[in-house]
Amino acid sequence: MGYPGKNYKQYATPKRRFEKTRLEDEKRLIIDYGLRNKREVWKAQSVLRKYRTAARELVALRSAGINLDEYQKKKDQLINHLFRYGLVGEDADLGDILALKVEQQLDRRLQTLVHRKGLARSPKQARQFITHGHIAISGRRVTVPSYRVERIEESEITYYGPSPFTNDVHPERTRIARAGVR
């Protein structure tokens, strides 16, 4: 057992390091979502991998025919968790979980939602606003661009109270508004 205060790796690196199509896809994702590096893509893939593994285990439980009440309870827990984070709909089934894409996971990041909501001109600027402490969720400052936003928190994303961006006549706010009009 290692030192408990030490962080551990939250992702798995690709098996093939120089696969051309994977490298191109990762590069496209980094540009589209304004990610810092490929590790952020790999973290999103690892989270989805865990969800898919849980769904496959549920399929195996169902096919084994072991305790249908326990199966239904675990299935409902998994689907409710994914619904709360906005990855699947309310009436989703295990097939929907197995069909999740990395883009769906990256769409739920705070950085992406700040950009899509029009609080920043680009994903890179959204990242900068978040790390500098200008963004809040329900009045609480969040400085982690990779924060996964729940469905109920999505409407509560705003500028942080003491931030200069709360002023409507701030020069950057007018630039953001003009960029959104185009």
Residue, then its C-alpha position, 0 to 999 in steps of 0.5 A: m500500500g502506498y502513501p495515502g496522500k499521494n494521488y494515483k493515476q485515474y486513467a489508462t494509457p492506450k495500448r497502441r501508442f502510435e495508432k494514427t486514427r486514435l491520435e487524430d481523434e484525440k487531437r480533434l477532441i483536444i481542439d474542440y473541447g479546449l482540453r489541456n492535454k491527452r490525459e483529460v481525454w483518457k480520463a473521460q474514456s476511463v470513466l466511460r469504461k467503468y460505466r460500461t463495465a458496470a452495465r456488462e456486469l448487469v447484463a451478465l447478472r440478468s443472463a445468469g438469472i440471479n435474484l431479479d430484485e437485486y439486478q433491478k436495484k443495481k440497474d436503477q442505481l446506475i441509470n439514476h446516476l447517469f441520468r443525474y449527470g446528464l449522460v442518459g435519459e430517464d427511460a434509458d436501458l443498458g444498451d444506451i449505457l453501452a453506447l455512450k461516447v467520449e463526447q457525451q462525457l466531455d460535454r458535461r464538463l464545466q469548461t464546455l458548459v461555460h463556453r456553450k452557455g455563452l459566458a466565454r468566447s472559446p473553450k480555452q477562455a472558459r478554462q481560463f475563467i474557471t481557473h482564475g475563479h470567475i465562474a460559480i455554480s449556485g454561488r459557490r466558486v468552482t476552479v476545476p475545469s473538469y468538474r462534472v456538472e449535474r443536470i440540476e446544476e447546469s442552470e445555476i452556472t454564472y459568474y462568481g459574485p466578486s468577479p469583475f465579470t458580473n458587471d455588464v459593461h466589462p469590456e470582455r463581457t461586451r466582446i463575448a456578447r458580440a461574439g455570441v450575436r454573430 
